[in-house]
Amino acid sequence: MAAAVKENGEITLFAPIMLRVRLIQPQAATRPMDTSLKVRMAPHLGLLTIAGIVEEAGHSVEVLNENVAPQIPSPDVDLVGISTTVDVLPRAAEIARGYRRLGIPVVGGGIGVSTDPDYAKPLFDALCIGPAEGHWPRLLKDVEHGRLEAIYQTASDFPGEDLRAPSFRSADTSAFLYSNVIATSRGCPFACDFCYNSAVAGIGRYRHRTLASVVEEIQSKRTRHIMFIDDNFIGDLTFASELIAAMTPLRLKWSAAVSANILDHPDLLDRMRDSGCRSLFIGFESLNAASVAGVHKGQNNVSRYEALVEALHTRGIMVNASFVFGLDDDDPSVFRTTADWIIRNRIETMTAHILTPYPGTAFHKRLAAEGRITDEDLAHYDTAHVVFRPKGMTAQALYDGYLWIYNEVYSLRNIIRRLPACRAQRMPYLLFNLFYRKYGKFTERIGNLIGFSRIGRWGRRLAYRVK
């Protein structure tokens, strides 16, 4: 209860305001090679983190994902929060307009807002920039008192130990393949020209949670299969080493994303293997050293890529290689060269992206200055559209090559050719290549019948023999 003191000294008790908060993830367009499995991979951890803050403040909250069910504005809430990536900003603006017409305040957050606040400001009643833990408690208090500032921004020196685990109490996990996803950190210590983490000074700064909070969250998952979704799991090598040591007795099977400089730390790789690491996502970006240097990705050494792959494969760790096409030193031969390299090195999974000039990044500023941005529809900024004029090929050649490399790498013939030498990795490899990528539409139909979380449970049992 709260108290108010009248002029005569009498104290009156009254109940604090309980807000009804709705948090929304806008629908994203499906890329040509994807099915709904991509957006059903896991609930939105950012919104679930905010949900925990709202719950802790004593308010009610619901989390809605438009990729699972369309969102229609309704007047039965007091506050709406929308999380954005750059490509969903147009849809987020449409949702916001519907609620604002009903007189309900709408706040926008996420990387789409953080990269270009000037663009986003007219779309929402307030903007949230940076880690939610640094400003949402204050935002809720302001709404309780009938006020709202234009911008809520977390200080750049906000400590990582104040980052919190998401709350799954408001999530319908049955709609997703996995809920065993964990983020141990935010941001990345590197600042590559095209990456949204470098778009706003301080916002993408790397910070990690406490070791105790991460271990507690791992143990709360009631499964020995964990998917870490940090931008860079080894952003702080000391913390990564401590976490791996703490995970080793838990007998986990886990995956994560790391930077290519993991090759410089063979002892850490050994301990990752011993603690249950079975797959690593790595942003190789390009096999062309000039292309990599052109976007200031200094942690990548193209001449050591094959040594990196060998270091992982000899430890029984699968490689999810990410490539970006359309860099200034790319020409049409880049697609065949990359596909041949992937097949020859038995790369287990490949993710391809068309280079995209996200607003706020150094790459966007350079292309804008050169007059090379040809499409300003942010709905197309999803790494599946060509929105700028490439230097070494036509826009059509870039798009066609992007589609071609997916079809080539994930053809039945090349799925067989890339079969891992490590027998223990063959089942997870085949499950992903066949039932997620090659025949994803079939898996999607089965998920609609029996539930996607059930498919996820079956997948980890088949792949890693864990519950």
C-alpha positions in Angstrom: 0.0 0.0 0.0 1.1 3.6 -0.6 0.3 6.5 1.7 -0.7 10.2 1.3 -0.5 12.8 4.2 -3.2 15.4 4.3 -2.7 18.9 5.6 -4.1 18.0 9.0 -1.6 15.2 9.4 -4.0 12.4 8.7 -2.6 9.5 6.7 -4.7 8.0 4.0 -3.8 4.6 2.5 -4.6 3.9 -1.1 -3.8 1.0 -3.5 -1.1 1.8 -6.1 -2.2 1.9 -9.7 -2.0 -1.4 -11.5 -1.3 -0.9 -15.2 -2.3 -3.2 -18.0 0.7 -3.5 -20.2 0.8 -5.1 -23.7 4.2 -5.9 -25.3 4.2 -6.7 -29.0 6.6 -8.2 -31.5 5.5 -7.0 -35.0 5.2 -9.5 -37.8 8.3 -9.8 -40.0 8.2 -10.7 -43.7 9.3 -14.2 -44.6 12.6 -14.3 -46.6 12.5 -16.5 -49.8 14.3 -19.4 -48.2 12.6 -19.4 -44.8 9.4 -20.8 -43.4 7.6 -19.8 -40.2 10.1 -22.1 -38.4 12.5 -19.1 -38.3 10.1 -16.8 -36.4 8.9 -19.7 -34.3 12.4 -20.6 -33.2 12.1 -19.0 -29.7 10.1 -16.3 -27.9 11.4 -12.7 -27.9 13.8 -12.5 -25.0 13.9 -8.7 -25.0 10.1 -8.5 -24.5 10.2 -11.2 -21.9 12.9 -9.3 -20.0 10.6 -6.2 -20.0 7.7 -8.5 -18.9 9.7 -9.4 -15.8 10.3 -5.7 -15.0 6.6 -5.0 -15.4 5.6 -8.0 -13.2 8.1 -7.0 -10.5 6.6 -3.5 -10.4 3.2 -5.1 -9.6 1.5 -4.6 -13.0 -0.2 -7.0 -15.4 1.5 -7.8 -18.7 0.9 -9.8 -21.8 3.4 -10.6 -24.6 2.0 -10.9 -28.1 4.0 -12.1 -31.2 2.4 -11.2 -34.5 4.3 -13.9 -36.2 2.2 -16.4 -34.3 -1.1 -14.5 -34.3 -2.0 -11.1 -35.8 -2.4 -8.1 -33.4 -5.5 -6.0 -33.5 -5.4 -2.8 -31.4 -8.0 -2.8 -28.6 -8.7 -0.4 -25.7 -8.3 -2.8 -22.8 -4.7 -1.8 -22.0 -3.0 1.2 -20.4 0.3 1.0 -22.1 1.7 -0.6 -25.2 5.4 -1.4 -25.9 6.6 -2.5 -29.3 10.0 -4.0 -30.0 11.5 -3.3 -33.4 14.2 -4.4 -35.8 14.8 -2.0 -38.7 12.7 -4.1 -41.2 9.6 -4.2 -39.0 9.5 -0.4 -38.2 6.8 0.2 -40.9 4.6 -2.5 -39.3 5.4 -1.2 -35.8 4.3 2.3 -36.9 1.0 0.9 -38.2 0.3 -0.9 -34.9 1.2 2.2 -33.0 -1.2 4.4 -35.0 -4.0 2.1 -34.1 -3.4 2.3 -30.4 -2.7 6.0 -30.4 -6.1 6.6 -32.1 -7.6 4.9 -29.1 -5.7 7.2 -26.7 -3.3 4.6 -25.5 0.3 5.6 -25.1 2.8 3.6 -27.2 6.5 3.2 -26.6 8.9 1.9 -29.2 12.2 0.1 -28.5 14.6 -2.4 -29.9 17.4 -2.0 -32.4 15.2 -0.5 -35.0 14.6 2.5 -32.7 18.1 2.7 -31.3 19.8 2.9 -34.8 17.7 5.8 -36.0 15.8 7.6 -33.2 15.1 10.7 -35.4 13.1 8.5 -37.8 11.3 6.6 -35.0 10.4 9.6 -32.8 7.2 10.6 -34.7 6.0 7.0 -34.7 5.6 6.5 -31.0 4.8 8.5 -27.8 8.1 7.6 -26.3 11.3 5.9 -27.4 13.3 3.3 -25.4 17.0 3.1 -26.2 19.5 0.7 -24.8 19.0 -2.1 -22.2 15.5 -2.1 -20.8 16.7 -2.7 -17.3 18.2 0.8 -17.3 15.0 2.7 -18.0 11.8 0.7 -17.9 11.4 0.9 -14.1 11.4 4.7 -14.4 9.1 4.6 -17.4 6.5 2.6 -15.5 6.6 5.0 -12.6 6.1 7.9 -15.0 3.1 6.3 -16.6 1.6 5.6 -13.1 1.8 9.4 -12.6 0.3 10.2 -15.9 3.4 11.5 -17.7 5.7 10.2 -20.3 9.1 11.5 -21.5 9.9 11.6 -25.2 13.0 9.4 -24.8 14.1 6.9 -22.2 17.8 6.0 -22.7 20.0 3.7 -20.6 23.3 5.2 -19.7 26.3 3.9 -21.7 28.0 2.9 -18.4 25.0 0.8 -17.3 26.6 -2.2 -15.5 26.2 -5.7 -16.9 25.5 -7.1 -13.4 22.1 -5.3 -13.5 21.1 -7.2 -16.6 18.4 -9.7 -15.8 17.0 -13.0 -17.0 13.7 -12.9 -19.0 10.4 -13.9 -17.4 8.6 -16.7 -19.2 5.4 -16.3 -17.1 3.8 -14.3 -19.9 4.9 -16.4 -22.8 3.1 -19.2 -24.6 6.1 -21.4 -25.2 4.0 -24.1 -27.0 4.0 -21.8 -30.1 7.8 -22.0 -30.4 10.4 -24.7 -31.2 12.6 -23.8 -28.2 12.3 -22.0 -24.9 15.8 -23.2 -23.8 17.4 -20.0 -25.1 19.6 -17.8 -23.0 21.5 -14.5 -23.5 24.4 -14.1 -21.2 25.3 -10.7 -22.5 24.3 -7.8 -24.7 26.2 -6.1 -27.5 29.6 -6.9 -29.0 33.1 -5.7 -28.3 33.7 -5.2 -32.0 32.4 -2.4 -34.3 32.1 -3.7 -37.8 30.9 -1.1 -40.3 27.7 -2.8 -41.3 26.6 -4.2 -37.9 23.7 -2.6 -36.0 25.7 -3.0 -32.8 27.9 -0.1 -33.9 25.1 2.1 -35.0 24.7 4.2 -31.8 27.6 5.0 -29.6 27.3 3.1 -26.3 24.1 1.3 -27.1 25.7 -1.8 -28.6 28.5 -1.8 -26.0 29.3 -5.3 -24.7 28.2 -6.0 -21.2 27.6 -9.4 -19.5 25.4 -10.7 -16.7 26.7 -12.2 -13.5 27.9 -15.7 -13.5 25.4 -16.7 -10.8 22.4 -15.4 -12.7 23.3 -17.2 -15.9 23.9 -20.5 -14.1 20.6 -20.1 -12.2 18.8 -19.6 -15.5 20.4 -22.6 -17.1 19.3 -24.8 -14.2 15.8 -23.4 -14.4 15.4 -24.7 -17.9 14.9 -28.3 -16.9 16.8 -29.5 -20.0 20.5 -30.2 -20.7 20.2 -28.6 -24.2 20.9 -24.9 -24.1 21.1 -22.4 -27.0 23.0 -19.2 -26.2 22.0 -16.4 -28.4 24.6 -13.7 -27.5 25.9 -11.7 -30.3 29.4 -12.9 -29.2 29.6 -15.6 -26.5 33.3 -14.8 -26.1 33.0 -11.1 -25.9 34.7 -11.2 -22.5 37.1 -14.2 -22.5 37.5 -14.2 -18.7 33.7 -14.4 -18.2 33.3 -17.0 -21.0 36.0 -19.1 -19.3 34.3 -18.9 -15.9 30.9 -19.7 -17.4 32.3 -22.7 -19.2 33.9 -24.0 -16.0 30.6 -23.6 -14.2 28.7 -25.4 -17.0 31.1 -28.4 -17.3 29.6 -30.4 -14.3 26.0 -29.8 -15.7 26.6 -32.2 -18.6 25.0 -29.9 -21.1 24.8 -29.9 -24.9 25.0 -26.3 -26.1 25.5 -24.0 -29.0 26.5 -20.3 -29.3 27.8 -17.6 -31.6 31.4 -16.5 -31.4 33.8 -14.3 -33.3 36.4 -15.9 -35.7 39.2 -15.1 -33.2 38.2 -18.1 -31.2 41.0 -19.8 -33.1 43.5 -17.9 -31.1 42.3 -19.7 -27.9 42.7 -23.5 -28.4 42.6 -24.1 -24.7 39.2 -22.4 -24.4 38.0 -24.4 -27.4 39.1 -27.6 -25.6 37.1 -26.6 -22.5 34.1 -25.6 -24.7 34.1 -29.1 -26.2 34.5 -30.8 -22.8 31.6 -28.7 -21.4 29.3 -29.9 -24.1 29.6 -27.3 -27.0 28.3 -29.0 -30.1 27.8 -26.1 -32.6 29.1 -22.5 -33.1 27.8 -19.8 -35.3 30.6 -17.7 -36.8 30.4 -14.6 -39.0 32.9 -15.4 -41.7 31.2 -12.8 -43.9 33.5 -13.2 -46.9 36.4 -15.3 -48.3 37.8 -12.2 -49.8 40.3 -10.5 -47.5 39.8 -7.1 -49.1 36.1 -7.4 -48.6 36.5 -8.2 -44.9 39.1 -5.3 -44.4 36.7 -2.9 -46.2 34.2 -3.2 -43.4 36.8 -3.1 -40.6 36.2 -6.6 -39.4 39.6 -7.0 -38.0 38.9 -10.1 -35.9 38.6 -12.1 -39.1 41.7 -13.5 -40.8 40.6 -15.1 -44.1 43.9 -17.0 -44.5 43.0 -18.9 -41.3 39.4 -19.8 -42.1 40.2 -23.4 -43.0 42.3 -23.8 -39.9 39.4 -22.5 -37.8 37.0 -25.0 -39.4 39.5 -27.8 -38.8 39.9 -26.8 -35.2 36.2 -27.0 -34.6 35.6 -30.2 -36.6 38.4 -32.1 -34.9 36.7 -31.3 -31.6 33.3 -32.5 -32.8 31.9 -29.0 -33.0 29.6 -28.1 -36.0 30.1 -24.9 -37.9 27.2 -22.5 -38.7 28.9 -20.2 -41.2 27.4 -16.8 -41.9 28.3 -14.9 -45.1 27.4 -11.4 -46.4 27.3 -10.8 -50.2 27.5 -7.5 -52.0 30.6 -6.1 -50.4 32.6 -3.6 -52.5 35.2 -6.2 -53.6 32.6 -8.9 -54.5 31.9 -9.8 -58.1 29.5 -12.5 -59.4 32.1 -15.2 -59.0 31.8 -14.8 -55.2 28.8 -17.1 -55.0 30.4 -20.1 -56.7 33.7 -19.6 -54.9 31.8 -19.5 -51.5 29.6 -22.5 -52.3 32.6 -24.6 -53.3 34.5 -23.7 -50.1 31.4 -24.5 -48.0 31.0 -27.9 -49.6 34.8 -28.7 -49.6 35.1 -27.9 -45.9 31.8 -29.7 -45.0 30.4 -26.7 -43.3 27.3 -28.0 -41.6 25.0 -25.0 -42.0 25.2 -21.8 -43.9 23.4 -18.5 -43.5 23.6 -16.0 -46.3 22.7 -12.3 -46.2 22.6 -9.5 -48.7 24.7 -6.6 -47.4 22.2 -4.1 -45.9 23.1 -0.5 -44.9 21.3 -0.2 -41.6 20.6 3.4 -40.6 23.1 4.8 -38.1 25.9 2.5 -39.2 29.2 3.7 -40.8 28.3 1.7 -43.9 25.0 3.5 -44.3 26.7 6.9 -43.9 29.3 6.0 -46.6 26.7 4.7 -49.1 24.5 7.7 -48.5 27.4 10.1 -49.1 28.2 8.2 -52.3 24.5 8.3 -53.5 24.3 4.5 -53.7 21.2 3.9 -51.6 18.4 3.0 -54.0 15.6 1.9 -51.7 14.6 3.6 -48.5 11.6 1.3 -47.7 12.8 0.0 -44.3 10.6 -3.1 -44.8 13.2 -4.2 -47.3 16.1 -3.9 -44.8 16.0 -7.6 -43.9 19.1 -8.8 -45.6 17.0 -10.4 -48.3 16.6 -7.3 -50.6 19.1 -5.3 -52.5 18.6 -1.7 -51.3 21.8 -0.2 -52.6 23.9 -0.1 -55.8 26.7 -2.7 -55.5 30.1 -1.9 -57.0 31.1 -5.2 -58.5 27.9 -6.6 -59.9 24.3 -5.5 -60.8 21.6 -5.5 -58.1 19.9 -8.3 -60.0 23.1 -10.4 -60.1 23.4 -9.9 -56.3 19.9 -11.0 -55.6 20.0 -14.0 -58.0 23.3 -15.1 -56.5 21.9 -14.9 -53.0 19.0 -17.2 -53.9 21.4 -19.5 -55.9 23.8 -20.2 -53.1 20.9 -21.4 -50.8 19.6 -23.7 -53.4 23.1 -25.0 -54.2 24.3 -25.6 -50.6 21.0 -27.1 -49.5 20.5 -29.4 -52.5 20.2 -33.0 -51.6 23.4 -33.8 -53.4 25.4 -31.2 -51.4 23.7 -32.1 -48.1 25.1 -35.6 -48.7 28.5 -34.2 -49.7 28.7 -32.1 -46.5 27.8 -34.9 -44.2 30.0 -34.5 -41.0 32.9 -36.9 -40.6 32.1 -36.9 -36.8 29.3 -39.5 -36.4 27.9 -37.8 -33.3 27.1 -34.8 -35.4 25.2 -36.5 -38.2 21.8 -36.6 -36.6 21.7 -32.9 -35.7 23.1 -32.1 -39.1 20.5 -34.1 -40.9 17.6 -32.7 -38.8 18.6 -29.1 -39.6 19.5 -29.6 -43.2 16.5 -31.7 -44.1 13.7 -30.8 -41.7 14.5 -27.2 -41.1 16.0 -26.0 -44.3 15.3 -28.4 -47.2 11.8 -29.6 -46.2 10.9 -26.8 -43.7 7.4 -26.5 -45.1 6.7 -30.1 -44.2 8.0 -29.6 -40.7 5.9 -26.4 -40.5 2.7 -28.3 -41.4 3.5 -30.9 -38.7 4.1 -28.2 -36.2 0.7 -26.6 -36.9 -0.9 -30.0 -36.2 1.0 -31.2 -33.1 2.6 -28.0 -31.7 6.0 -26.5 -32.4 7.4 -27.0 -28.9 6.8 -30.8 -29.2 8.9 -30.8 -32.4 11.6 -28.9 -30.6 11.6 -31.5 -27.8 11.8 -34.4 -30.2 14.6 -32.6 -32.1 16.9 -32.3 -29.1 16.2 -35.9 -28.0 17.1 -37.2 -31.5 20.0 -34.9 -32.0 21.6 -34.9 -28.6 19.8 -37.6 -26.6 18.8 -35.2 -23.9 15.4 -34.2 -22.5 
